[in-house]
Amino acid sequence: MKTTTHGLAALVLAAATVGGGWATLVAPASAASGRVLVPTDGAYVKECGSCHTAFSPELLPAASWRKVMQQLEDHFGDPAKLDAPTQRGITDYLVAHAADRATNDQSRAIMGSLHPNQAPLRITQVPYIAGLHAAVLDPVWNGTPRPKTLTECGVCHYDLKSGDFRGKSFHVNDKLFRDK
């Protein structure tokens, strides 16, 4: 797995490296661009957003959201307690606006990167998203800024609140390429 991650990171960085010194990591021209839905469901934003970012439902397929919402007693190591009507309402909202029901380029790229019936529990497990972010946490690339986890989207994506993931501030050192 480590080799694959470094290989993918090298591929992404090779495409992003420009000149000497620091290079801005930019998605390839063929990568999806555009905005994703900014969560508008009050219960979702209040209940889920009180502990973590209320992620756009368009970042996971409906099957993933169903699985996440069915496992709230162990929500990534913490219990997330909701009454049944609230849980049902949030699930319905997430499923109705999931990546496999969205029409934006970002969601299409997400769905295109998944195998049929694949339902990752984490947004960071979506191959499209993981591939674009392979260098972010890898200390080999000495990237800045340095989020603790890939769930801290706003550290690099400065226009996150509008659903626009295109604008980003992440740089890597291309020294590894120049020294070879």
N, C-alpha and C positions, 0 to 999 in steps of 0.2 A: 504494500500500500504506500509506503514511504517513497519508493522509487517512482510510482505512478504520480504521486503528488508533486515530487520535484520535477519530473519530466513535464507534466502539465504546466507547472509554474514556469519552467524554463521556456516553454513554447509561448505562453502568454507574455512573459517578460521580453522574449526575443522580438515579439511583434510590437511591444510597447517601448522598447529602448530606442532612444533617439540621441545621437551624438555622444559626447562624453559626460561624465559626472552623473547627475541625477536625472531620472526620466519619469514622467508622469505615467502611471499605469492607466491605459485607456483600452476599453473593450475594442476588439477588432471591428472593422467596418461592417462585417456581416452580422455582428451581434445585435440583438434586439435593443431598441431604445424606446423611450417614451415613459409615460407616467403609469403608475398602477393606482388602483382605487385607494383613496385615503379613507380609513374606516370611519363610518358615520353612525353606526348603531350605538346608541347611548349606553346600553347595558354592556356591550362588548368593550367599548372604550373605558367605561368605569370599572368593570370587574377585572378584565384582563390587563388593561393599561395601568392599574394601580400597582402591579408587581413587575411588569416588564413592558416593553414597547407593544402597543396594540398593532401588530403586524397587519399589513394589507392581506385580506383574504385571497387576493389574486396571486399570492406567492406559493400556494400549495393547492393540490387538487382536492376535490370534495372528499374523496376517500380518506385522505390524510386528516382533514379537519374532523371528520367523523371519529376517527381513531383517537385523535388528541382529546376530543371532548368526551369520549367514553372512558378515558383513563385519568380523570381528574383527581382521583384519590391518590395517585402517584404521578403528579404533573412535573416530570423531569426532576424528581427527587423531593418535591414539596407537595403537600396536599392543597388542592384548590377547591374550596367548598362553595357550591352554588345550590340554591334551591332548584327543584326539578323544572319549574316553568322558565326560570332564567336560563338554565343550562340548555333547555330545548330551544328557546328563542335565539340564544347566541349560536348554537349549532346550526339552526336553520339559516341564520344570516351568513355565517361562514360558508356553508355549503352553496347557498344561492349565488355567492359572489366569488367562488373558488376559481383557480387558474383554468380548470377545464371548462368553465362556463364563460370566461372572459374573452374579449376579442382584441385586447391590446397586444403589441409585439412582445412585450416582456413575458406575459403569461403564455403566449404561444411558444416562445423559446423554452420556457420552463417545462411545458408539457412535451415538447419535442425531445427534451433530454431524458425523459423518463421512459422506462420500459412499460408496455401495456400492463395495467393493473398494479404498477408500482405506487406505493403510498408512503413516502417517507414521513416520519414523525417530526422531523426538524427541517426548517427552511434551509439550513446549512447542509443538509443531506441531498438536496436537489442537485443533480450533476451540473446543470447549467450554472447555478449560483456558486457551487463549490469550485468549479473550474475558473470562474472569473476571480475568485478570492483565494486561490491556492497560495499566493505569495504573502498574503496579509499577515498571517500569524507565524510564518516560517522565518525564524531568525536569520537564516542564511541570506535573505534578501535585504535585511536591515531597513525594512519599510517604516515610513512615518506618515501619519501618526500611528501609534501603536495601540489598537484596541485590545482589551483583555480577552474578549471572545468575539466571534463573528455576529453575535446578537446585538452588538453595540453599533448598529448601522449608522447612527447619526455622527459617530466619530469621524467617518470619512465622507459620508453622503450628506453634504450640508443643506440640501433642499428636500430632505426626507419628509418633512411635514406636509409638503405639497404632493407627495407620491412620486417625485421625480428622482430616480436613482442615477440619472446620467451625470449630474454634477457631482464630482467627487474630488477629494483632496487626499491623494495617497501617492507617495513617491517611493521609489526603490533606488538603491545604489547599483549601477551597472558595472561596478568594479569587477564582479565575477566574470563578466563577458570579456572585459578588456585584458584581464590577466591570463587568459587562456591562449 
